[in-house]
Amino acid sequence: MPETAVIAFATFFATIGPVDVSFMFAALTAGSSFRERWYMALRGTAIALVILLAFAFLGEGLLAAMGISLAALRTAGGILLLLIGIEMVFARTSGATSATDEEAEEAESKRDISVFPLATPLIAGPGAMGAATLLMANAEGDPVQKASVIAGMLAVLLLTLLLLMMATQVQRLLGVTGMHVVSRVFGVLLSALAVQFMFDGIAQSGLLAH
């Protein structure tokens, strides 16, 4: 379904933050050659894809084994995404969508950052992992909707890879203000989607039933 793919794209764009990731990548690879940056960008994106696919296809089953209902997942996931959306609107960062100060400091001393912090937590962070699980669970077994979620995920990861390849140019083009404008727009959209997830979870839980 096109609608599901659009929702998935917007959600993954907001939780992964391709523009933010490219800015961080440019800063961490300032002393690397183009070939080294290309290798790290490709490898990091590929590893992040494997991580997110694992959460997309195995996350719901793991939660079910732990006795966590779909209603609880929708409500908790909605709260997590709402917090991320609020932080994006106010141009703040957190461990859910970026590396912490300690992680960034450790990464600066590493030559190859493709696995850490690029693949995780910059690309496949807690927010993106939770979104993958939540969106696939929300598809409720419909193969078309599941395919749409994966398509949205792949589109964002492809965009992320392209921005990583052009990280320096993107940084010059948008600047800090441009990056914040993009983040705020998707933050508002993510917040609205998060509230809808919470509404759906509470309704499905039966807590408000008379």
C-alpha positions, -999 to +999 in steps of 0.1 A: +000+000+000+014+034-009+001+049+023+020+024+044+052+029+024+049+067+029+043+063+067+073+039+069+095+063+049+086+092+071+091+072+103+124+058+093+136+092+080+128+107+113+143+080+135+174+074+114+179+111+105+200+107+072+210+144+072+221+143+109+240+110+102+258+126+072+269+156+093+283+133+120+300+111+093+316+141+077+330+152+111+343+118+120+359+111+087+375+145+080+410+129+078+400+099+056+404+096+019+374+094-005+379+057-009+380+051+028+348+071+033+331+053+005+340+019+020+329+029+055+296+044+042+288+013+022+297-012+050+280+008+077+247+010+058+248-027+049+253-037+085+225-013+096+202-029+071+209-064+085+202-051+120+169-034+111+157-064+090+164-086+121+143-064+143+116-061+116+111-099+111+121-112+146+111-083+169+074-091+172+081-128+178+105-120+205+080-097+222+053-123+219+076-149+236+081-123+264+043-120+268+042-084+254+010-077+235+006-057+202-014-031+221+015-026+246+040-024+217+020+002+199+015+023+230+052+020+242+065+025+206+043+056+202+057+071+234+093+065+223+086+080+188+068+109+204+098+117+226+121+115+195+097+137+176+096+164+203+134+164+205+136+169+167+112+198+168+133+215+194+165+205+176+179+184+204+197+150+202+194+119+223+208+084+225+177+072+206+187+088+173+224+096+177+256+086+194+262+099+229+291+123+237+311+093+251+304+072+220+314+101+197+346+106+216+355+069+213+347+070+176+371+099+170+400+077+180+390+048+156+401+046+120+371+025+108+338+037+121+316+016+098+303-007+126+305+017+155+291+043+156+279+045+120+259+012+116+248+015+152+237+037+169+238+064+142+218+045+116+203+015+134+197+032+167+171+023+193+145+045+177+149+029+142+149-006+157+117+001+176+101+016+146+110-015+125+094-038+150+063-015+155+056-009+118+059-046+109+037-056+139+012-029+128+010-046+094-007-075+112+005-102+088-005-085+056+023-093+031+016-062+010+018-039+040+050-057+053+066-053+018+056-016+019+073-012+053+105-028+040+103-007+009+101+025+030+131+013+051+152+005+020+144+039+005+156+057+036+187+036+039+195+042+002+190+080+008+213+077+038+240+060+018+238+087-009+241+115+017+270+097+033+288+096+000+281+134-004+285+142+033+309+171+029+288+187+001+255+183+021+272+199+051+282+230+031+248+232+012+224+229+042+244+242+071+232+239+106+200+260+100+190+239+070+195+207+089+173+219+118+146+229+094+145+194+078+146+178+113+117+200+126+094+192+097+098+155+101+097+159+139+062+173+136+051+144+113+067+118+136+050+133+167+015+131+150+022+095+139+034+086+174+002+099+190-019+079+165+001+047+175-006+055+212-044+060+204-045+027+185-027+008+213-049+022+240-080+014+220-068-021+212-060-028+249-096-024+259-088-001+288-114+024+277-141-001+270-173+003+290 
